[in-house]
Amino acid sequence: MANHVQMSSQVCVDIPSDTEAVLGNAMRLTCISCMKREEISARTRVDWYYVTEANKRIPIYVFDGVPQEIDGLWKGRVIWNGSKDLQDLSISIQRVTANDTGTYVCEVQRQFQFDSYTPSFTYSKVIHLVVSEEVSRNLTAVYSEYVMYALLMFLTLWLLVEMVYCYRKVSKADARGQRNAFSNVL
C-alpha cells in the first residue's frame, strides 16, 4: 500500500473588524487582504481613511513599505498592527475618543512583479465604528454565562451528593467489618 503526501498551502481568512470601541481604550480596526505565498514579492500600499459625514476622505495612516503616520487628529494615536507577510493590514487607534465614531476605509493596492507583466489589485474595506462609554454586552454571551453558572452549580451539588453517598457506604462497610471482627473475638 502506497502512502501519498499532499502539499498543502496556508489559509488566509478575512474576518470582520470589531465595530464597537470603548472610550479611552485601544481599538483594532481589522483589514485583511489575502494573497498566495508565491505572490509575496508584490509591492503593497495601504491607505487608511476616516470618512466624514460629507463623504470626504481624510487620510489617517499610510503603509508603503514602511508605516507612516499622517499629521492630524490621529497623529500619535494610530499604530500599525499588520503582519510581516502583509496579509493582515490592520491598525490600532489608541486612547479612543467620542470623535473617533464614524466610517473608516482600508484601501489596499498591490502591484505584482512578474517577468513579463505587472498586474495590480485593489481592495477596499469599510468599517463603521461606534464609540461608547462602556462595553455593551452581547445577549448570547449573557445567556451563555448564565447557563455556565447554572451548570457549575448543578455539577457542584451533584458532586457533593456523590461524596455523601460514598462516605455513608464506606462508613456502613467499616461498621460491619468492626462487628464481624468483634464477634470473631468472642
N, C-alpha and C positions, 0 to 999 in steps of 0.2 A: 504494500500500500504506500503510495507516494504522498508526502506532505507538501502542501503548497503554501507559500507565504505570499500574501498580497501586500503590495505597497499601499500605505495609507497617507493621507495628507491631513494637515492640521485644519481645524474647523474654526471659522470666524463667525460669530453670531452677533447680529445687530440688535442690541437691547434698547428699549426705550429709556429715555432720560427721566430722572425724577423731576417732578414739576412743582413740588411744594418745598419751600425753604423756610427756615425759622430765623426770625430777626436776630442778627448778631452772630449767627453761626456760619460755618462754611457750607457752600453748596456746589456740588459737582454737576456740571452740565455735560452729559454723555453724548458723544458723537463718534460713531464707529463707521468706518468705510473699509470694507473687506477687499482684499486683493490676494491673488495667488503668490506663493513664496517665490516663484520664478520671476515675478514682476517686481521684485523688491528694489531693483535699480531705478525705479520711477522717481522723477522729481516731483515732490509733493508740496503744495502750498495750501495752507488752511487759513481762512479769514473768518473771524467771529464778529458778528454784528449785533447791536441792540437796535430793534426796530421801534421807532416812536409811533404814537397814535396817528400821526400824519403820514405814516408809511415811509419815513425817512430812515435810511440805514446809517447807524453811527458805528464806525469800526472801534472795537474794544481790544482786539488781540489778533496778532498775525504770527503764523509759523511758516517760515520759508527757509527750511534747512536748520534754522535756529529759532527759538521762541523770541518774540519781540513784543514788548509792552507798548501800548499807544497812550499818548497823553490824553487826559480826560478824567471823567468821574470814576473810572475803574482802575486808573493807574495805581499800582501798588497793592491792589486787591485781587488781581487776576493772576492765577498760577497755571502753567502748563501741566496737565495731568495725563498726557497721552503716553503711548507706549513707544519703545525704540523701533519697532517694526512699522510704525506709522499706520496701524490699522485702528487703534484707539486714538482719537484726536480730541480728547476731552480737555476741558479747562475747569478750574475751581474758582469760584468767587469767594473771597474771604470777607468776613465781617459784613454779611448781607444786610442791606438797608431796605426800608419800605420802598424807596425809589427804584430798587432793582426789579420790582414786579414788572412784567412785560414779556415781550416776544424777543427771542434770541435766534439767530440763524448761524449755523455752521456751514460754511461753503468750502468744499474740497475740490481742488484742481490737481489732477495727476497727469504728468506727461511721461509716457513710457518711452524708453530709448532702446530701439532695436536697430539692427544693421541698416536696413533699407528704408525704414519709415519711423515716425514718432507719433503714434496715436495719442489722443488725450481723452480724459474722462473728467466729468464734472458731477459732483454730488452735493445736494443741499438738504439740510435737516433743520426743521423749525421746532423750537421748544418754547412753550408758553409757561412762564414761571410765575408762581404766586407766592408772595412772602407774607407770612402770618407771624403773630407774636408767640404762638405756642404750637406744638405739634398737634395736628389733627389725627385722630385715631381712626384707622380703617375698621369698619364694622366687622368684617371677617376676622380680623386679629382679635377684637374684643370677644367675639363668640369663642374663638379657639382658646383664648386664655381662660375663660370660664369653664369650658369643657375640660381643659387640662387640670385645673384645680379640683373640679368635682371628681375626676378620675383619680387624682392623687389622694384625695380624702377617702374615697371608696377603697382603694388598694391598701391604704394605711390601716383602715378599720378591719379589713379582711385579714391582714397580716396579724393584727392584734388578736382577733378571734382564733386564728390558727394557733398562735402561741399559747393562748389559754387552754385550748383543746389539747394540745400536745403536752402541756405541763400537767394537766389533770390525768391524762393517760399514763404518763411516766410515774406520777405520784401513786396511782392505784396499783400499778405493776410493782412498784417499790414496796408498798404496804403489804401486798400479797406475798412478796418474797420474804419480808421480815416475819410474817405469820408462819409461813412454811418453815423457816429457819428455827423459830421458837418452838413449834410443835415437834420438830426433829430432836430438839434438845431434851424435851420431857420424855 
